């Protein structure tokens, strides 16, 4: 398997993706933004279609669309009461734009499928480098923002009372989520990216109860899902995204069962 360049590239890119998704996902769950990650995945589809239409890479289009939309959502939905309506409105607009750009471009439907569900074969060395650079940026910003972000995510009222710039933190975090969505779509596609951003972290919180341990376990679940998914996809010639989704669901439902047994005992 590793004699094939595209599989080596897929494992390298997948490892970077698993690390940032496992890290970001803990705060996505804590801030109740699972719905937003699903919406950003749809916006990423529109961005990728726009990038193809303009003759750019799909990743460039995804970055532009997801980052801009995340800032807009951050400004529109600071109040949680407006969050879902704002996200729904923006999601509907960008899905329509994605369909429009694909219809205007000369690409076939198979290319659209690779945008939606990912394509391991299409990952080149240059893609791995771009994923590594973007992952490094996300992790460095997360490291610098870790303490105030943890405070705001797990004690929002206390953060506001203490005078923390919660709006700025929210916008910066949404930009990081947008970058993570764009990066991770290279493996699982724009349609299923919310799986890696939510399920590993959602499962981890049932096993451990400190933020650092949740991040570590979430990264582990994400890495196992990506690595095993890539291997099973190679062996069976079935979509990698299916196996990643199935593995992460197994982790999540196992965590639910563990929690139920733990509470019952």
Phi, psi and omega in degrees: 000316183280359172284346179269128184298320184292331177286322175299317178297321181295319180292321178295309180297319180297326178293314176301316182297317181297322181294313182287324179291320178296324180286307182296324185300326179300320181279332173299315179294316182296327183266006179057048183247022180301320180297323180295321179297324176296318180293318179296330176295322177290322176295323177299323176299315178297319180295318178297318178296321178294318179299319178294318180298323181275355181086014177267183171281155178298324181297321179297315178296320179296317180299314181299310185292315184289322180293313180298315182293326179293323177294318179298314179297319179299324179282324184280331191238039174299319174279129185298333180295335180262356190295308186295320179295319179297315181296318181296318180297314181292322179299314181299318180297313186285331174297316177299319179295322179298316178297320179297311183295322178294322180291331180277338180277170182262011183281154181277172180294333178294328177291321176298322178297321179293329176292316185288322188243002179084162180210108180293322183297329185277004182273113180259175180299323178296324177294321178297319179297316179296319178298318180296318180295312180295321178296319178297320178297314181299315182292323178294317178294320178298321179296317179289332184261003192303307185296307179295326179293319178296318179298312183290327184283323186256351176210070186297320181294314179298323179296318179292319180296323182282358178085017179292144180283078188292325180295316179296318178298318180298316182293315179298318180296319179296324176296319177297319177298318180299317178295321179295319178299314182296320180291312186290337180297343179298331182261305188261355180086161184291333186284331186246011185295329181298342178297310181289337181272351183233311189294315179301317180291321179296324177288320184298325185291344177276341181263324183230165189226015171244152185298315182297320179291323177298318179297314180299314181289324177297317177299317179299313179300318181293317180295315179299317180298315181290312182297312181293323178297318178296318180296312181295324176296321178293317183290318187263345184063028175256165184301132179297322183299327177297313183293320178298315179298316181295317181296315180294326176294322177299315177302316184293313182289330173296319178296320177297317178296321178297317180296319180294318177294320181295316179293321181293327181280000000 
